Amino acid sequence: MGLRFPSASLAKQILRRSALTATRAASTSSDVPRGFFAVYVGENQKQRFVVPVSYLNQPSFQNLLRKAEEEFGFHHPTGGLTIPCRIDTFINVTSHLSSSQERSNYP
């Protein structure tokens, strides 16, 4: 009996399709470092964030991706991956992920 991780494959599928349809100059690979990706966050006015791809494996970030899929499917209004939550909520989630990754880097 094997384990399936549909949320990780969902995240990859969303990112792949978002990357294929990205039309904004701001989401070119030249301004996003290797190992990171850009997302647009906000309920009304969108703000762009660049986050590490390692967040894709984190359950709290996968919940945000599910919310994006429910609202937009694979047709994101900005041409990039859009997460429909409050900016302060997104910052709280990513700050928690960042601090937990830093703690895991120290013995």
Residue pairs with C-beta under 8 A, 6 or more apart in sequence:
7 59
7 62
7 65
7 66
8 56
8 57
8 62
10 62
10 65
10 66
10 69
11 56
11 62
11 65
12 56
13 74
14 65
14 68
14 69
14 74
14 81
15 37
15 56
15 81
17 74
18 74
18 76
18 79
18 80
18 81
21 74
21 75
21 76
21 79
22 79
22 80
23 79
24 78
24 79
24 80
26 38
26 48
26 80
27 38
27 79
27 80
32 38
32 50
33 50
35 52
35 53
35 54
36 50
36 51
36 52
36 53
37 50
37 51
37 53
37 81
38 48
38 49
38 50
38 80
38 81
39 48
39 49
39 50
39 51
39 80
39 81
39 82
39 83
40 46
40 47
40 48
40 49
40 76
40 78
40 80
40 81
40 82
40 83
41 47
41 48
41 49
41 82
41 83
41 85
41 87
41 90
42 84
42 85
42 86
42 87
43 84
43 85
43 86
46 78
46 82
47 87
48 80
49 90
49 94
51 61
51 94
52 101
54 101
55 61
55 94
55 97
56 62
56 65
58 97
60 93
60 96
60 97
61 93
61 94
61 97
64 83
64 85
64 90
64 93
65 83
67 83
67 84
67 85
68 76
68 81
68 82
68 83
68 84
71 84
72 82
72 84
76 82
83 90
